[in-house]
Amino acid sequence: MSDHDAIRTRILDAAEQLFYARGIQAVGMDQLRTAAGVSLKRLYGTFPAKHDLVEAYLRRRDARWRAALAAFVDAHAATPTARVLAVFDWLATWFAAPDFRGCAFLNAHGELGATSDAIARIARDHKQALHAYLTDLVRPLNPLPPAALADQLALLIEGAITTAALTGTPAPAHTARKTAEALVRAAVSSA
């Protein structure tokens, strides 16, 4: 890894930790500089404006979040039904993490989505990518159409994330899993 790449990674690591924990608007560039251990000149040389850093943070978080979810599903489930339900098992694990603060994309959209088309687009892209992943997961179950079941599962996921963030407990993932199981059962029986 080049020196530039290592500094970029340190800055993004600091941004992810601070933005997710405190909120984007609550964190200044000076705080980011200190947390990353770089000069302000190096920070602005890497990310010329805060919005550049926010966009990079969200894109990297999207890739990491979706990769972690897919890796968990691949490692913990073999059958099509089990793969769908493993999504909710992963959510329960995520919700139980001490630093869980809800959906970084909804949080960012809530803070900046009305004034930043780029942030709104990144949040929408994340949700669309999750929906596409869910559609691929349910396709082997042969529901007609697969996107309709994926819509229902996506709503369960969003509701569980929001409720878990507000309540501070992984219980919403378990409730959503039971509901998802019923939806999958109904979709399979009507296929």
N, C-alpha and C positions, 0 to 999 in steps of 0.2 A: 504494500500500500504506500502510495506516495505521501509526502509531507502534506500536500494540499488535501488529499483524500482523508488523511488522518485528522486534520483540523476540521474539515467539513463534518466528519463523523462525530467528533467531540462537540461541535456546535449543535448538531442535530440531536445528539443524546441529551444535552442540556436543555434544548428547546422542548423536546418531548416530555422530559420530566417536569419542567416548570410550567409549560403551557397546559399540560393535562392536569396537574395538581392544583394550579392557581387560576387558570384562565388566561387567554391570550392577551387581553387588554390590561390585565393586572401585572404583566411581566414586561419590564423595560429592557431595552437593549443592553444597558449597563449591567443589569442582573444576569443576563445571558452571557455577557462577556466574562463576568466573574465566575459563573458556574462552569463555563467551558474552559476557563484558564487561558484565554487568548486576549490579545489587545483589541481595543475598539477598532483600530485600523484594520486588523486582520479579520475581525467579524464583518465589517462593512465591505472588505475586499472579497469576502466569500459570499456574502448575501448583502447586496447593495441597499436593500430596504427591508423593513420588517416583514412586509407582505411576501417578499421572496422567501424568507425563512419560514413563515407560516405555511405557505403552499408546499414547500419542500418537506416540512415536518408532516403535514397531512398525507402527502403522497407516500412517504416512507411508512407512516403508520398504517395506511391502507394495505400496502404490500405485506407488511409484517403480520397484521391482524388476520388477513385472509389466509396467509400461508400457515399461521399457527392453527387456525380453525381446520383447514384442510388436512394438515399433518395429524391432528388429533383424530379426526374422523377416519382417516386412513389407518391409523394405528389401533383404533378401538372398535371398529365395526367392519363386518364382512358382508352382511346381507343388505339389500336396498333399504329395508325398513330400519334396521339397526343404524345404518349410515345417517339417515334423517334424524333419528332420535339422538345420536351421538352429538349432533350440533348443540342440543340443549344440555347435554352432560358437560360439554366444553364451556358453555355459558356459565353453568354453575361453578365450575372451577375458576373462571375469570372473575365472576361476581364475588367470590370468596377472597380474592387477592386483597391485601391491605391497602393497595393504592388505587383500587377500582373507583372511578368517578363517572361512570356512565359512558356514553358514546362520545368519543372525541369529535366526531363529525357533526353530530347534533349540537354539541357544546359550541363548536366553532361556528356553526351556522347560526346558532342563537346569538352569539356575540357579534358576528361580522357578516352574516349572510345577506342582510338587507342592504349593506353598503358595499359588498365585494362580490361581484359576479364570479370571480375566480374561486372564492371560498364556497359559494353556493354550488358551483359546478363540481368541485371536488367532492363535496358532501353527497351530491346526487350521484356522481360516478361511483362512489363507494357503495351506496345503497343499491344501485343498479347491478354492480358486480356481485354483491351478495345475493340478489334476486336471481341472477344468472346461475350462480353456484347452486342455489336451492333448486332451480329448475332442472339442472343436470342431475342433482341427487334424486329427485322424485321421478324423473323420466323412466327408469327401470320398473317403477311400480305401475306404469301404464295408466296413470290418471288422464282423463280427457277434459280439458287440455292441461298439460303439466304446469303451465304458467299460473293457472288458477289455484292449484294447491300450493305452489310456491308463494303466491300472493298471501294466502292465509298464514303460511309459516313465517313469512317475513313480518307480518303484523304481530304475530305472537312474539317473535324475537325482539322487535322494537318495543313492544309493551313490557316485556320482561326486563330489558336493559334499563328502561326508564324507571320502572318500579323498583328494581334492585338498587339503582343509584339513589333513589329517594328513601328507601327503607334501610339500606345498608346490610341487606341479607341476601344470600343466594336462593332463598325460597321461591322467588318468581320463576327461576329457571326450571324448578321441579314442577311447578304448576303448569307452566307452558309446555313442558315435556308431556305431561298427561294429556293435555289438550291436543298436542301434535299427534300423539299416539292415536287418539280417537279420530282425528282428521285423516290420518294415513289409513287407518282401518276402514273408514267409510269410503275413501277413494279407491282402495284395493277391491272392496266388495262390489263397488259399482262399475269397476273397469271391465 
